[in-house]
Amino acid sequence: MSRTLIISDLHLGSASRGSVLERAEPLEALLAEVERTDRLVLLGDVVELLEGRATAALDTAAPVLAAIGAALGPGGHVVFVPGNHDRPTIRGWLRARGNDLGLEDRVPLDTSPALSAIAGRLGRGRVEVSYPGVRLNDNVWATHGHYLDRHLVPVSSWGWFRGPPRGDESGRAGPWAYERPGRVHLGPLTSRLPRPAARGLRELGAVLRATTMPALQDGVLDPRIAPLTWRLLSHQMRRHALPAMAEVIQRLGVRADWVVFGHVHRLGPLAADDPVQWRDPRSGASFLNTGAWLYEPRLVAHSQPPHPYWPGGAVVLEDGVPPRPVGLLDGLEPAQLGVVSERLVVPRVGDSGPQRAPAV
């Protein structure tokens, strides 16, 4: 039976040092899953490249990616789909593609030094890069999910207040419409509100979204109210992010029974979730989210798995059965996932695996 493992939002090299794969125990748990996987899909935001420290982030990511590549073995296959935080790896290629950008275009590995470095660590011969999405089989399409930001009100930070993409008379919009800058747009709701109310709505939206953006978490919310925070954010995700993702696949013309995405860091649907809320009523497509590999105390403090924001989320796809979300780190204690106090170093030739540097 063929087995595909889909993970996203590793954010390796983030200045917050919140990526749990920079710790030994979570990495070992992931590698055990990778070893019995035929195809690994890295669904975006693998390396943190939006903090102005790309070289440091790539250096931090290198041993983790090398360990993943080694665990796959000679027959393993990697599909990398860049997200908004590692989109700089393909920026030049995107400009060259322009209006010709399709739904799952193959990206050359030598597009940028950063992309070449990522592919090299994973093992160039087994790596395929696809953007903005990838079709995993006849029924499953996967993408990072950052296009959904263009349909949130107010438009979220990645959208740079560009507003929804302009489509044709039928409402269709190709991928390039999501990449192209547009006019300033704060949404029809805020345009009809008095100025103080509109400003308050924008600020509230920023706070709610900040919990899924590692670079914006500090000082926004208190870990002591994490149980309340994650419930509010989970409600916001179901009420707004899922409908926004449904709008994306409608405008792109995606045809699939299952759509897998990341970006919002919320694993699901879980057992307690209403499956109806995770289905697009127009197309009938069901959504799955891969969660994230970040320890976010403002969401998981005072909690235990299973938890929608617990690090270690993934989606498993096997022949003949529907894809399913899983929590690969649910068996680890919170202390094993906390603030990173040790870094991995690049394994030397002949070493059995990644080594740990002394605590700093």
Short mmCIF file of the C-alpha atoms (twelve columns), coordinates in Angstrom:
data_MODEL
# 
_entry.id   MODEL 
# 
loop_
_atom_site.group_PDB 
_atom_site.id 
_atom_site.type_symbol 
_atom_site.label_atom_id 
_atom_site.label_alt_id 
_atom_site.label_comp_id 
_atom_site.label_asym_id 
_atom_site.label_seq_id 
_atom_site.Cartn_x 
_atom_site.Cartn_y 
_atom_site.Cartn_z 
_atom_site.pdbx_PDB_model_num 
ATOM 1   C CA . MET A 1   0.000   0.000  0.000   1 
ATOM 2   C CA . SER A 2   1.319   3.415  -0.980  1 
ATOM 3   C CA . ARG A 3   1.534   5.902  1.904   1 
ATOM 4   C CA . THR A 4   1.782   9.698  1.671   1 
ATOM 5   C CA . LEU A 5   2.538   11.888 4.688   1 
ATOM 6   C CA . ILE A 6   1.603   15.582 4.413   1 
ATOM 7   C CA . ILE A 7   3.034   18.128 6.853   1 
ATOM 8   C CA . SER A 8   3.339   21.906 6.792   1 
ATOM 9   C CA . ASP A 9   4.268   24.974 8.815   1 
ATOM 10  C CA . LEU A 10  7.522   23.710 10.270  1 
ATOM 11  C CA . HIS A 11  8.906   27.303 10.358  1 
ATOM 12  C CA . LEU A 12  12.454  26.030 10.769  1 
ATOM 13  C CA . GLY A 13  14.851  28.782 11.748  1 
ATOM 14  C CA . SER A 14  12.231  31.092 13.202  1 
ATOM 15  C CA . ALA A 15  13.668  33.700 15.548  1 
ATOM 16  C CA . SER A 16  11.142  32.621 18.173  1 
ATOM 17  C CA . ARG A 17  12.848  29.196 18.267  1 
ATOM 18  C CA . GLY A 18  9.384   27.698 18.521  1 
ATOM 19  C CA . SER A 19  9.834   25.055 15.819  1 
ATOM 20  C CA . VAL A 20  9.680   21.770 17.723  1 
ATOM 21  C CA . LEU A 21  11.708  19.947 15.056  1 
ATOM 22  C CA . GLU A 22  14.748  21.764 16.392  1 
ATOM 23  C CA . ARG A 23  14.419  19.461 19.427  1 
ATOM 24  C CA . ALA A 24  15.526  15.844 19.415  1 
ATOM 25  C CA . GLU A 25  12.350  14.083 20.625  1 
ATOM 26  C CA . PRO A 26  9.878   15.619 18.131  1 
ATOM 27  C CA . LEU A 27  12.320  15.114 15.259  1 
ATOM 28  C CA . GLU A 28  12.793  11.461 16.189  1 
ATOM 29  C CA . ALA A 29  9.003   10.991 16.230  1 
ATOM 30  C CA . LEU A 30  8.687   12.507 12.763  1 
ATOM 31  C CA . LEU A 31  11.566  10.467 11.369  1 
ATOM 32  C CA . ALA A 32  9.915   7.261  12.567  1 
ATOM 33  C CA . GLU A 33  6.840   8.168  10.491  1 
ATOM 34  C CA . VAL A 34  8.908   9.239  7.498   1 
ATOM 35  C CA . GLU A 35  10.732  5.902  7.476   1 
ATOM 36  C CA . ARG A 36  7.493   4.106  6.627   1 
ATOM 37  C CA . THR A 37  6.377   6.707  4.095   1 
ATOM 38  C CA . ASP A 38  6.648   6.447  0.317   1 
ATOM 39  C CA . ARG A 39  5.948   10.106 -0.416  1 
ATOM 40  C CA . LEU A 40  6.423   13.105 1.856   1 
ATOM 41  C CA . VAL A 41  4.610   16.332 1.013   1 
ATOM 42  C CA . LEU A 42  6.040   19.486 2.613   1 
ATOM 43  C CA . LEU A 43  3.075   21.801 2.223   1 
ATOM 44  C CA . GLY A 44  4.696   25.173 2.748   1 
ATOM 45  C CA . ASP A 45  6.291   27.363 5.425   1 
ATOM 46  C CA . VAL A 46  8.986   24.742 5.891   1 
ATOM 47  C CA . VAL A 47  11.743  27.322 6.417   1 
ATOM 48  C CA . GLU A 48  11.129  30.766 7.930   1 
ATOM 49  C CA . LEU A 49  12.297  33.208 5.243   1 
ATOM 50  C CA . LEU A 50  10.247  36.320 6.079   1 
ATOM 51  C CA . GLU A 51  12.207  37.485 9.108   1 
ATOM 52  C CA . GLY A 52  15.174  38.978 7.267   1 
ATOM 53  C CA . ARG A 53  17.551  36.222 8.394   1 
ATOM 54  C CA . ALA A 54  17.355  33.746 5.515   1 
ATOM 55  C CA . THR A 55  20.937  32.472 5.812   1 
ATOM 56  C CA . ALA A 56  20.563  31.720 9.515   1 
ATOM 57  C CA . ALA A 57  17.189  30.060 8.935   1 
ATOM 58  C CA . LEU A 58  18.583  27.835 6.184   1 
ATOM 59  C CA . ASP A 59  21.549  26.887 8.373   1 
ATOM 60  C CA . THR A 60  19.176  25.887 11.173  1 
ATOM 61  C CA . ALA A 61  16.935  23.951 8.777   1 
ATOM 62  C CA . ALA A 62  19.801  22.084 7.088   1 
ATOM 63  C CA . PRO A 63  20.305  19.223 9.598   1 
ATOM 64  C CA . VAL A 64  16.565  18.705 10.029  1 
ATOM 65  C CA . LEU A 65  16.010  18.473 6.274   1 
ATOM 66  C CA . ALA A 66  19.026  16.182 5.897   1 
ATOM 67  C CA . ALA A 67  17.663  13.863 8.590   1 
ATOM 68  C CA . ILE A 68  14.281  13.768 6.859   1 
ATOM 69  C CA . GLY A 69  15.910  12.971 3.531   1 
ATOM 70  C CA . ALA A 70  17.948  10.171 5.075   1 
ATOM 71  C CA . ALA A 71  14.864  8.682  6.757   1 
ATOM 72  C CA . LEU A 72  13.005  8.474  3.445   1 
ATOM 73  C CA . GLY A 73  15.508  6.070  2.028   1 
ATOM 74  C CA . PRO A 74  16.512  5.653  -1.627  1 
ATOM 75  C CA . GLY A 75  12.981  5.028  -2.895  1 
ATOM 76  C CA . GLY A 76  11.298  7.917  -1.129  1 
ATOM 77  C CA . HIS A 77  9.815   10.910 -2.930  1 
ATOM 78  C CA . VAL A 78  9.463   14.500 -1.645  1 
ATOM 79  C CA . VAL A 79  7.012   17.093 -2.946  1 
ATOM 80  C CA . PHE A 80  7.664   20.637 -1.742  1 
ATOM 81  C CA . VAL A 81  4.855   23.202 -2.166  1 
ATOM 82  C CA . PRO A 82  6.090   26.640 -1.010  1 
ATOM 83  C CA . GLY A 83  3.901   28.740 1.269   1 
ATOM 84  C CA . ASN A 84  3.937   32.446 2.003   1 
ATOM 85  C CA . HIS A 85  6.862   32.155 4.458   1 
ATOM 86  C CA . ASP A 86  9.118   30.304 1.995   1 
ATOM 87  C CA . ARG A 87  7.684   31.859 -1.170  1 
ATOM 88  C CA . PRO A 88  10.954  33.875 -1.574  1 
ATOM 89  C CA . THR A 89  12.523  30.623 -2.851  1 
ATOM 90  C CA . ILE A 90  10.436  30.935 -6.040  1 
ATOM 91  C CA . ARG A 91  9.874   34.691 -6.335  1 
ATOM 92  C CA . GLY A 92  11.876  35.122 -9.544  1 
ATOM 93  C CA . TRP A 93  10.273  32.077 -11.155 1 
ATOM 94  C CA . LEU A 94  6.826   33.439 -10.291 1 
ATOM 95  C CA . ARG A 95  7.554   36.752 -11.988 1 
ATOM 96  C CA . ALA A 96  8.697   34.926 -15.101 1 
ATOM 97  C CA . ARG A 97  5.576   32.720 -15.178 1 
ATOM 98  C CA . GLY A 98  3.199   35.665 -14.931 1 
ATOM 99  C CA . ASN A 99  -0.283  34.941 -16.259 1 
ATOM 100 C CA . ASP A 100 0.811   31.448 -17.345 1 
ATOM 101 C CA . LEU A 101 0.862   30.180 -13.753 1 
ATOM 102 C CA . GLY A 102 -1.277  27.043 -13.461 1 
ATOM 103 C CA . LEU A 103 -2.685  25.084 -10.548 1 
ATOM 104 C CA . GLU A 104 0.279   22.758 -10.027 1 
ATOM 105 C CA . ASP A 105 3.264   23.982 -12.020 1 
ATOM 106 C CA . ARG A 106 6.620   22.246 -11.711 1 
ATOM 107 C CA . VAL A 107 9.371   24.543 -10.406 1 
ATOM 108 C CA . PRO A 108 13.034  23.910 -11.407 1 
ATOM 109 C CA . LEU A 109 15.224  23.115 -8.407  1 
ATOM 110 C CA . ASP A 110 17.827  25.701 -9.454  1 
ATOM 111 C CA . THR A 111 15.283  28.537 -9.407  1 
ATOM 112 C CA . SER A 112 17.075  30.159 -6.461  1 
ATOM 113 C CA . PRO A 113 20.037  29.371 -4.202  1 
ATOM 114 C CA . ALA A 114 17.646  28.887 -1.275  1 
ATOM 115 C CA . LEU A 115 15.473  26.393 -3.163  1 
ATOM 116 C CA . SER A 116 18.545  24.547 -4.370  1 
ATOM 117 C CA . ALA A 117 19.848  24.356 -0.794  1 
ATOM 118 C CA . ILE A 118 16.552  22.941 0.493   1 
ATOM 119 C CA . ALA A 119 16.384  20.359 -2.282  1 
ATOM 120 C CA . GLY A 120 20.029  19.444 -1.764  1 
ATOM 121 C CA . ARG A 121 19.505  18.654 1.913   1 
ATOM 122 C CA . LEU A 122 16.455  16.515 1.162   1 
ATOM 123 C CA . GLY A 123 18.222  14.750 -1.721  1 
ATOM 124 C CA . ARG A 124 17.888  16.439 -5.109  1 
ATOM 125 C CA . GLY A 125 17.111  13.255 -7.007  1 
ATOM 126 C CA . ARG A 126 13.899  12.658 -5.071  1 
ATOM 127 C CA . VAL A 127 12.563  16.240 -4.791  1 
ATOM 128 C CA . GLU A 128 9.762   17.773 -6.855  1 
ATOM 129 C CA . VAL A 129 8.655   21.384 -6.314  1 
ATOM 130 C CA . SER A 130 5.101   22.313 -7.274  1 
ATOM 131 C CA . TYR A 131 3.231   25.619 -6.938  1 
ATOM 132 C CA . PRO A 132 0.690   26.810 -5.911  1 
ATOM 133 C CA . GLY A 133 -0.626  23.297 -5.331  1 
ATOM 134 C CA . VAL A 134 -0.184  19.651 -6.208  1 
ATOM 135 C CA . ARG A 135 -2.605  16.909 -7.195  1 
ATOM 136 C CA . LEU A 136 -1.806  13.884 -5.059  1 
ATOM 137 C CA . ASN A 137 -4.295  11.556 -6.741  1 
ATOM 138 C CA . ASP A 138 -7.534  11.803 -8.713  1 
ATOM 139 C CA . ASN A 139 -9.460  12.877 -5.604  1 
ATOM 140 C CA . VAL A 140 -6.977  14.922 -3.540  1 
ATOM 141 C CA . TRP A 141 -5.521  18.372 -4.222  1 
ATOM 142 C CA . ALA A 142 -3.190  20.115 -1.766  1 
ATOM 143 C CA . THR A 143 -1.926  23.678 -1.348  1 
ATOM 144 C CA . HIS A 144 -0.409  25.722 1.446   1 
ATOM 145 C CA . GLY A 145 -3.533  27.845 1.788   1 
ATOM 146 C CA . HIS A 146 -2.261  31.433 1.932   1 
ATOM 147 C CA . TYR A 147 -4.567  32.435 -0.914  1 
ATOM 148 C CA . LEU A 148 -7.468  32.281 1.559   1 
ATOM 149 C CA . ASP A 149 -6.158  35.472 3.183   1 
ATOM 150 C CA . ARG A 150 -7.445  37.430 0.199   1 
ATOM 151 C CA . HIS A 151 -11.033 36.554 1.175   1 
ATOM 152 C CA . LEU A 152 -10.891 37.448 4.858   1 
ATOM 153 C CA . VAL A 153 -12.530 40.642 6.102   1 
ATOM 154 C CA . PRO A 154 -10.557 42.679 6.776   1 
ATOM 155 C CA . VAL A 155 -7.999  41.282 4.337   1 
ATOM 156 C CA . SER A 156 -5.174  39.741 6.355   1 
ATOM 157 C CA . SER A 157 -1.576  40.838 6.437   1 
ATOM 158 C CA . TRP A 158 -0.309  38.465 3.731   1 
ATOM 159 C CA . GLY A 159 -2.902  39.958 1.390   1 
ATOM 160 C CA . TRP A 160 -1.291  43.386 1.933   1 
ATOM 161 C CA . PHE A 161 -4.822  44.839 1.822   1 
ATOM 162 C CA . ARG A 162 -5.045  43.910 -1.851  1 
ATOM 163 C CA . GLY A 163 -8.592  42.636 -1.713  1 
ATOM 164 C CA . PRO A 164 -10.090 39.611 -3.449  1 
ATOM 165 C CA . PRO A 165 -8.560  38.665 -6.802  1 
ATOM 166 C CA . ARG A 166 -10.290 39.978 -9.883  1 
ATOM 167 C CA . GLY A 167 -11.866 37.179 -11.884 1 
ATOM 168 C CA . ASP A 168 -13.762 36.850 -15.137 1 
ATOM 169 C CA . GLU A 169 -17.524 37.192 -15.533 1 
ATOM 170 C CA . SER A 170 -18.051 33.718 -14.067 1 
ATOM 171 C CA . GLY A 171 -16.049 34.613 -10.974 1 
ATOM 172 C CA . ARG A 172 -13.086 32.419 -11.944 1 
ATOM 173 C CA . ALA A 173 -9.612  33.726 -11.141 1 
ATOM 174 C CA . GLY A 174 -6.373  32.011 -12.087 1 
ATOM 175 C CA . PRO A 175 -3.530  31.597 -9.581  1 
ATOM 176 C CA . TRP A 176 -1.777  34.668 -10.936 1 
ATOM 177 C CA . ALA A 177 -4.735  36.798 -9.837  1 
ATOM 178 C CA . TYR A 178 -3.842  35.806 -6.253  1 
ATOM 179 C CA . GLU A 179 -0.185  36.677 -6.786  1 
ATOM 180 C CA . ARG A 180 -0.784  40.016 -8.489  1 
ATOM 181 C CA . PRO A 181 -0.894  43.172 -6.333  1 
ATOM 182 C CA . GLY A 182 -4.169  45.019 -6.426  1 
ATOM 183 C CA . ARG A 183 -5.884  48.086 -5.111  1 
ATOM 184 C CA . VAL A 184 -6.275  48.859 -1.419  1 
ATOM 185 C CA . HIS A 185 -9.367  47.047 -0.163  1 
ATOM 186 C CA . LEU A 186 -10.608 46.787 3.406   1 
ATOM 187 C CA . GLY A 187 -13.758 44.868 2.641   1 
ATOM 188 C CA . PRO A 188 -17.366 45.924 2.112   1 
ATOM 189 C CA . LEU A 189 -18.183 45.647 5.794   1 
ATOM 190 C CA . THR A 190 -15.537 48.042 7.047   1 
ATOM 191 C CA . SER A 191 -16.363 50.515 4.265   1 
ATOM 192 C CA . ARG A 192 -19.907 50.839 5.625   1 
ATOM 193 C CA . LEU A 193 -18.955 51.237 9.284   1 
ATOM 194 C CA . PRO A 194 -18.143 54.482 11.097  1 
ATOM 195 C CA . ARG A 195 -14.410 55.078 11.231  1 
ATOM 196 C CA . PRO A 196 -13.864 54.123 14.928  1 
ATOM 197 C CA . ALA A 197 -15.845 50.894 14.505  1 
ATOM 198 C CA . ALA A 198 -14.005 49.977 11.301  1 
ATOM 199 C CA . ARG A 199 -10.655 50.562 13.018  1 
ATOM 200 C CA . GLY A 200 -11.729 48.376 15.933  1 
ATOM 201 C CA . LEU A 201 -12.771 45.574 13.601  1 
ATOM 202 C CA . ARG A 202 -9.447  45.683 11.806  1 
ATOM 203 C CA . GLU A 203 -7.568  45.519 15.116  1 
ATOM 204 C CA . LEU A 204 -9.683  42.610 16.346  1 
ATOM 205 C CA . GLY A 205 -9.030  40.691 13.146  1 
ATOM 206 C CA . ALA A 206 -5.299  41.319 13.520  1 
ATOM 207 C CA . VAL A 207 -5.319  39.934 17.072  1 
ATOM 208 C CA . LEU A 208 -7.238  36.816 16.070  1 
ATOM 209 C CA . ARG A 209 -4.970  36.094 13.123  1 
ATOM 210 C CA . ALA A 210 -1.766  36.909 15.003  1 
ATOM 211 C CA . THR A 211 -1.980  33.647 16.932  1 
ATOM 212 C CA . THR A 212 -1.308  31.718 13.713  1 
ATOM 213 C CA . MET A 213 1.576   33.968 12.680  1 
ATOM 214 C CA . PRO A 214 4.707   33.147 14.704  1 
ATOM 215 C CA . ALA A 215 6.388   36.477 14.052  1 
ATOM 216 C CA . LEU A 216 3.433   38.384 15.538  1 
ATOM 217 C CA . GLN A 217 2.662   36.403 18.682  1 
ATOM 218 C CA . ASP A 218 4.869   38.141 21.233  1 
ATOM 219 C CA . GLY A 219 2.885   40.433 23.449  1 
ATOM 220 C CA . VAL A 220 -0.445  39.813 21.716  1 
ATOM 221 C CA . LEU A 221 -2.041  37.223 23.998  1 
ATOM 222 C CA . ASP A 222 -1.277  35.822 27.439  1 
ATOM 223 C CA . PRO A 223 -0.559  32.054 27.788  1 
ATOM 224 C CA . ARG A 224 -2.632  32.057 30.977  1 
ATOM 225 C CA . ILE A 225 -5.790  32.373 28.890  1 
ATOM 226 C CA . ALA A 226 -4.712  29.817 26.270  1 
ATOM 227 C CA . PRO A 227 -7.805  27.575 26.760  1 
ATOM 228 C CA . LEU A 228 -10.048 30.513 25.907  1 
ATOM 229 C CA . THR A 229 -7.797  31.762 23.115  1 
ATOM 230 C CA . TRP A 230 -7.667  28.520 21.161  1 
ATOM 231 C CA . ARG A 231 -11.416 28.036 21.391  1 
ATOM 232 C CA . LEU A 232 -12.056 31.530 20.074  1 
ATOM 233 C CA . LEU A 233 -9.486  31.102 17.329  1 
ATOM 234 C CA . SER A 234 -10.867 27.695 16.383  1 
ATOM 235 C CA . HIS A 235 -14.327 29.233 16.091  1 
ATOM 236 C CA . GLN A 236 -12.927 32.034 13.941  1 
ATOM 237 C CA . MET A 237 -11.146 29.491 11.735  1 
ATOM 238 C CA . ARG A 238 -14.306 27.445 11.129  1 
ATOM 239 C CA . ARG A 239 -16.497 30.498 10.538  1 
ATOM 240 C CA . HIS A 240 -14.090 32.452 8.326   1 
ATOM 241 C CA . ALA A 241 -10.979 30.569 7.153   1 
ATOM 242 C CA . LEU A 242 -12.836 27.496 5.886   1 
ATOM 243 C CA . PRO A 243 -15.360 29.531 3.852   1 
ATOM 244 C CA . ALA A 244 -12.446 31.582 2.518   1 
ATOM 245 C CA . MET A 245 -10.696 28.376 1.412   1 
ATOM 246 C CA . ALA A 246 -13.923 27.265 -0.256  1 
ATOM 247 C CA . GLU A 247 -13.954 30.539 -2.168  1 
ATOM 248 C CA . VAL A 248 -10.356 29.935 -3.292  1 
ATOM 249 C CA . ILE A 249 -11.059 26.525 -4.802  1 
ATOM 250 C CA . GLN A 250 -14.207 27.850 -6.468  1 
ATOM 251 C CA . ARG A 251 -12.341 30.718 -8.105  1 
ATOM 252 C CA . LEU A 252 -9.397  28.539 -9.120  1 
ATOM 253 C CA . GLY A 253 -11.707 25.880 -10.534 1 
ATOM 254 C CA . VAL A 254 -10.198 23.074 -8.425  1 
ATOM 255 C CA . ARG A 255 -12.054 19.792 -8.788  1 
ATOM 256 C CA . ALA A 256 -11.356 17.371 -5.952  1 
ATOM 257 C CA . ASP A 257 -13.167 15.358 -3.309  1 
ATOM 258 C CA . TRP A 258 -10.564 16.373 -0.726  1 
ATOM 259 C CA . VAL A 259 -8.561  19.583 -0.385  1 
ATOM 260 C CA . VAL A 260 -5.615  19.572 2.045   1 
ATOM 261 C CA . PHE A 261 -4.106  22.854 3.238   1 
ATOM 262 C CA . GLY A 262 -1.996  24.322 6.047   1 
ATOM 263 C CA . HIS A 263 -1.335  27.980 6.869   1 
ATOM 264 C CA . VAL A 264 -3.827  28.399 9.737   1 
ATOM 265 C CA . HIS A 265 -2.038  25.891 12.031  1 
ATOM 266 C CA . ARG A 266 -5.298  24.195 13.048  1 
ATOM 267 C CA . LEU A 267 -5.280  20.398 12.662  1 
ATOM 268 C CA . GLY A 268 -8.602  19.012 11.575  1 
ATOM 269 C CA . PRO A 269 -11.202 17.961 11.330  1 
ATOM 270 C CA . LEU A 270 -10.877 16.201 14.671  1 
ATOM 271 C CA . ALA A 271 -13.417 13.905 16.317  1 
ATOM 272 C CA . ALA A 272 -15.189 16.772 18.056  1 
ATOM 273 C CA . ASP A 273 -15.518 18.829 14.859  1 
ATOM 274 C CA . ASP A 274 -18.687 18.986 12.790  1 
ATOM 275 C CA . PRO A 275 -17.740 17.515 9.382   1 
ATOM 276 C CA . VAL A 276 -20.373 19.676 7.711   1 
ATOM 277 C CA . GLN A 277 -18.338 22.765 8.609   1 
ATOM 278 C CA . TRP A 278 -15.342 21.229 6.869   1 
ATOM 279 C CA . ARG A 279 -17.151 20.716 3.565   1 
ATOM 280 C CA . ASP A 280 -17.771 23.141 0.718   1 
ATOM 281 C CA . PRO A 281 -21.517 22.948 0.016   1 
ATOM 282 C CA . ARG A 282 -21.070 24.105 -3.574  1 
ATOM 283 C CA . SER A 283 -18.409 21.705 -4.807  1 
ATOM 284 C CA . GLY A 284 -18.845 18.973 -2.192  1 
ATOM 285 C CA . ALA A 285 -15.088 19.032 -1.466  1 
ATOM 286 C CA . SER A 286 -14.055 18.192 2.094   1 
ATOM 287 C CA . PHE A 287 -11.199 20.100 3.736   1 
ATOM 288 C CA . LEU A 288 -8.366  18.858 5.923   1 
ATOM 289 C CA . ASN A 289 -5.767  20.989 7.657   1 
ATOM 290 C CA . THR A 290 -2.286  19.743 8.483   1 
ATOM 291 C CA . GLY A 291 -1.784  21.776 11.656  1 
ATOM 292 C CA . ALA A 292 1.737   22.977 12.445  1 
ATOM 293 C CA . TRP A 293 5.042   22.049 14.091  1 
ATOM 294 C CA . LEU A 294 5.287   25.090 16.330  1 
ATOM 295 C CA . TYR A 295 4.983   25.145 20.095  1 
ATOM 296 C CA . GLU A 296 2.634   28.083 20.628  1 
ATOM 297 C CA . PRO A 297 2.109   28.590 24.387  1 
ATOM 298 C CA . ARG A 298 -0.600  31.182 23.781  1 
ATOM 299 C CA . LEU A 299 -2.662  28.345 22.326  1 
ATOM 300 C CA . VAL A 300 -1.592  25.135 24.075  1 
ATOM 301 C CA . ALA A 301 -0.553  26.173 27.600  1 
ATOM 302 C CA . HIS A 302 -2.501  24.282 30.293  1 
ATOM 303 C CA . SER A 303 -3.714  21.807 27.642  1 
ATOM 304 C CA . GLN A 304 -3.141  18.211 26.647  1 
ATOM 305 C CA . PRO A 305 -3.532  16.417 23.308  1 
ATOM 306 C CA . PRO A 306 -5.564  15.663 21.345  1 
ATOM 307 C CA . HIS A 307 -5.694  19.375 20.680  1 
ATOM 308 C CA . PRO A 308 -6.218  21.231 17.372  1 
ATOM 309 C CA . TYR A 309 -3.161  23.453 17.899  1 
ATOM 310 C CA . TRP A 310 -0.842  20.862 19.446  1 
ATOM 311 C CA . PRO A 311 2.367   20.665 17.393  1 
ATOM 312 C CA . GLY A 312 2.967   17.657 15.188  1 
ATOM 313 C CA . GLY A 313 -0.089  17.686 12.950  1 
ATOM 314 C CA . ALA A 314 -0.143  15.776 9.673   1 
ATOM 315 C CA . VAL A 315 -2.482  14.298 7.102   1 
ATOM 316 C CA . VAL A 316 -1.999  10.682 6.006   1 
ATOM 317 C CA . LEU A 317 -3.093  9.505  2.565   1 
ATOM 318 C CA . GLU A 318 -3.194  5.776  1.813   1 
ATOM 319 C CA . ASP A 319 -4.596  3.812  -1.107  1 
ATOM 320 C CA . GLY A 320 -8.304  3.090  -0.962  1 
ATOM 321 C CA . VAL A 321 -9.143  5.085  2.187   1 
ATOM 322 C CA . PRO A 322 -9.992  8.765  2.745   1 
ATOM 323 C CA . PRO A 323 -7.149  11.025 3.915   1 
ATOM 324 C CA . ARG A 324 -7.111  11.546 7.672   1 
ATOM 325 C CA . PRO A 325 -5.560  14.053 10.091  1 
ATOM 326 C CA . VAL A 326 -3.223  12.686 12.765  1 
ATOM 327 C CA . GLY A 327 -1.280  14.124 15.709  1 
ATOM 328 C CA . LEU A 328 2.212   12.663 15.468  1 
ATOM 329 C CA . LEU A 329 3.434   14.252 18.715  1 
ATOM 330 C CA . ASP A 330 0.400   13.553 20.899  1 
ATOM 331 C CA . GLY A 331 2.455   11.055 22.901  1 
ATOM 332 C CA . LEU A 332 5.094   13.595 23.957  1 
ATOM 333 C CA . GLU A 333 4.983   15.538 27.204  1 
ATOM 334 C CA . PRO A 334 4.720   19.348 27.124  1 
ATOM 335 C CA . ALA A 335 8.234   19.644 28.531  1 
ATOM 336 C CA . GLN A 336 9.542   17.920 25.412  1 
ATOM 337 C CA . LEU A 337 7.943   20.543 23.174  1 
ATOM 338 C CA . GLY A 338 8.687   23.775 25.042  1 
ATOM 339 C CA . VAL A 339 11.140  26.595 24.410  1 
ATOM 340 C CA . VAL A 340 14.065  25.281 22.395  1 
ATOM 341 C CA . SER A 341 17.242  25.102 24.493  1 
ATOM 342 C CA . GLU A 342 19.360  23.024 22.178  1 
ATOM 343 C CA . ARG A 343 20.116  23.058 18.481  1 
ATOM 344 C CA . LEU A 344 20.788  20.270 16.056  1 
ATOM 345 C CA . VAL A 345 24.088  20.341 14.203  1 
ATOM 346 C CA . VAL A 346 24.723  18.972 10.724  1 
ATOM 347 C CA . PRO A 347 25.591  15.256 10.991  1 
ATOM 348 C CA . ARG A 348 29.054  14.292 9.807   1 
ATOM 349 C CA . VAL A 349 29.550  11.661 7.141   1 
ATOM 350 C CA . GLY A 350 29.279  8.274  8.812   1 
ATOM 351 C CA . ASP A 351 27.150  9.511  11.699  1 
ATOM 352 C CA . SER A 352 23.972  7.570  12.341  1 
ATOM 353 C CA . GLY A 353 21.847  10.704 12.594  1 
ATOM 354 C CA . PRO A 354 21.588  14.263 13.841  1 
ATOM 355 C CA . GLN A 355 23.598  15.162 16.891  1 
ATOM 356 C CA . ARG A 356 22.667  17.604 19.641  1 
ATOM 357 C CA . ALA A 357 24.759  20.608 20.529  1 
ATOM 358 C CA . PRO A 358 25.249  21.529 24.189  1 
ATOM 359 C CA . ALA A 359 22.444  23.540 25.753  1 
ATOM 360 C CA . VAL A 360 22.863  27.291 25.431  1 
# 
